[in-house]
Amino acid sequence: MKYLTVRDHLRGLIAGGLAVGAAIPSERELCEQFGVSRMTVRQAVDALVVEGLLERVQGRGTFVAQPKVDLQLRLVSFPEEMRRRGMEPSLRVLAADRTAASAQLADALDLAPGAEVFYLRRLRLADGLPMAVEENWVPAGLAPDLLDLAPAPSVYDALTDRGLAPTWGEDVIEAVQLEPEVAGHLGLEAGTAGLQIRRRTFSGDRAVDYAVSIYRSDRYSLWVPVSAPGPTLVPSRRRLDPVRARAHRPTPEEGLA
């Protein structure tokens, strides 16, 4: 198919060093070079836009896109994961407080309703680019000094330092439309697609963290290894019920504003 020739040519230009943000040859140039129609060129470009190699900017043209990060579902901290990929992590603390757990949050953390928890909300960046808005709730009794000085860059590292190293977890993954406030932190328009991951993290049989993270879909692709079915890894009672343990967003009435 003719569009494959054009697509592979453009892919070769990118692989050969066409810089991020650089414009690709115009439709007219590609039509003349390959003797094809504009429709064929657009089909080739569309395929690379879907792959995340190119991005269209309204009124300006088509450019080489920022490479996506493969988001692997592993029990590692954001800083550790970004450094492993050769990127420099940083963060901006949006909220850090001590509050009482709502019934839904208490259920997710195996606590009594009203139990004291720490709440952290942070903007995660890599090489200075906003990547995700992350919220964490940690039982206060497990780490009473968690917020004494300043919020730790990594909740997992803080828990490990207190003898509560995360050993397993469970995720619920959903596509979401970014609300205006979250979109603003990520430098995107409200309503843009995002990737939300809700995670309960355990140390042994104890729930140590509940997190809701919203990632930029234009900077992440989800990579999940699969294998043949095997024995159940965790008791069925521990499986996260996406309705029962839905993300609890703090409200001023609950002291999380």
N, C-alpha and C positions, 0 to 999 in steps of 0.2 A: 504494500500500500504506500502511495506517495508520501502521505503525511508522516510515516515512520522514518523516511529518509531525512525530512526536515527536523523532526523531533530528535533523532540521533545526532544530527549535526549540532543542534543547539545544546544538547546534553554534553557533547564533546567540547564545545566552547567553554561551558561552565567547568567541566572537569579539567580543562587545560589552563585554567587560571583566570577566567573572566570574574572580576571581583564582585563581591556582594554590593548591590546597589547600582551596578553598571547596567546600562541599557543594552538590550539585545538588538541585532539588526532589525531595521524596519520591515514591515510586511512587504513593501514594494521591493526592497533589496532581496528578500528571501524568495519572492515570486520570480524575480528575474534570474536569480542564481540557480534555482532548481526547475524553472519552467513549469510552475504550478500555479493554481488559482489562489486568491486570497482566502477562500474557504478552507483550502487544504492547509495553508499556513496557520490559520486560526485554530484548526483542529490539533495541529502539532503543539502549538503554544498552550492550548487548553489542557492537553495531557500533562505538560510540565507544570502548569499551575496547580493541577490536582495533586501532583506528586510533591508539591511544595518547593520545587526548584526555582520557579519563577513567581512573581507577583505583579498584578496589574495595579497601577495607580491612576485613578480617574483623572482624565485630562492631561496626563503626562506621558504615559506609555507603559511598557513592560520591562521589568528589571529583575536582576538576579536576586533571589530571596535569601534572607538570613537562614542558614541551615537550621533544621529542627533538631531538638534534643530527643533522643529515644528515651522515653520515660519507662524505666523498668520498675516493676513492683517488687521492691526489696526493702528490707528493714534497715535502711541507712539514712543518715541525716542529709538534709539538703546540702550543707557545706561539703560534706564528704563526697556526695555524688557529683557535684559540680567540679570539685578539684580533681576527681578521677577523670573527668572529661577535659581537663586542661583549662577550665574556666575559673575565674576568681569570684567566689561568693561574697555577698554582703547582704545586709538587711536594714530595714527601717521599722522600728517598733511603733505600731499604731495604737496598741492598748496593752496594758499589763495590770491585772487587778486580782483581788481575792473576792470570791462571791459564794453564794449558796447554790447548790446544784438543783436545777429544776427536776421534776419527776422523770422527764425523758432522758436528761443527761445522767441522772443518778442511775437509771436503768442501764444505760450504756456502759457506765463505769462500775457497776455492781456496788453502788453505794446506797445509803438511805437518803431519801429526798431531803433536801436542806443541808446535806453534808457540805463542808467547806471544800472548795476547789480553787485552783489558780487558773486564770484565764489569760491567754496570750494571743495577740493578733499581730502578725508581722507581714511586711511586704518583703518577699524574697527577690534578690537580684543576682544576675550572673554577668560578669564583665560590665556592670553598670546598667544592664537592661532589665527592667521589671519582668519577672517570670511567673510569679504566683503570689496570691494572698493566702496566708496560712493561719488557721486558728487552732489552738490547742487548749484542752482542759485536762488538768492533772490533779488527782486527789491531793489536797494540801497535807494530809497526814503522812504521805509518802516522802515528801520533800519540803518540810516546814520553812526552810530558808531559801526556797527557789527564787524568790523575788527580793531578797534582802539587799543585794547590791544593785545588780542590773540583770534583766532577763538573759539567760544563757543563749548563745547563738544556736545551740542544738539541745532540744528537750531530751533526745535520746542520750546524748553525752552526759547531760546532767543526771539523768536517771541511772546511767551506768556507774557514774562516780559515787552514787549512793547505794550501790549493790543491787540495782534493779534493772540490769541490762535487758533490753527487749529481746524476746526469744521467738515470738510469732505474732501474727496479727491477722486481721480480716478486713477486706475492703469492699466498698460499694462504689461503683464507678458510673457516672452519669454525664451526659452532655447537658449543658445549661446555657442560658442566655445571660450575659453579664449585666448585673444591675448597675445603674449609673455610678454609684460610689465605688464599687469594685473595679469597674471599667476605667474610672478615672485614675486609680492607683496603678493600673496596668498600662496606662497610656493608650487605651482603645476606646472605641465608641460604644455607648450603651446598646445592648442588644446583640453585640458580637458573641459568637459562639465561644464557650469555654469548656474546660474539662474539670469536673468536680470529683474528687476522691474523698470519701468519708472512711476513716480508718479507726478501728479499735486496736490498740497495741497491748500485748500482755508480756509480763515477765513471769514465766512459769504459768501458774493458774490465776495470777492476779492481774486485773486490768489496771494499767498504769498511765494510759493516755488515750484521749479521744480527740481526733483531729478532723478538721474539714479544710481541705486545700482546693483552691480554684486556680487552675493553670491556664495560661494563654494557649489556645489551640493552634495559633499560628507559629508557635515556637516549640511545640511538643508533638511527638507521635508516640502512641502507646505501643510498647513492645512486650508481649506476653508469651513465654514459652509454654507449649502444651505437650501433654503426654497421654498415654493410655490410662484409663481409669485404674485407680489403685485403692487400697484401704483408706477409710476416712481418717484424716489427719487429726481432727479435733472433735470433741464430743459435739453432738448435734445441738445441745442446749447452748453452746457457745456461738453458734452461727449467727451472724448479724442479720437481724430482721430489718430490712430497709424502711419499713413503716414504723415499727416499734422504736427504732433507734435513729429516726431521721435527724438530720442536722438541726441542732438547737442554736439559733442565732440569739445573741444576748439582746435584751431590751433594757431601756432605762429603768423600768419597774423592777427588773431583776438585779439591778446594780451592776450591769455590765456596760453601761454606756461609756 
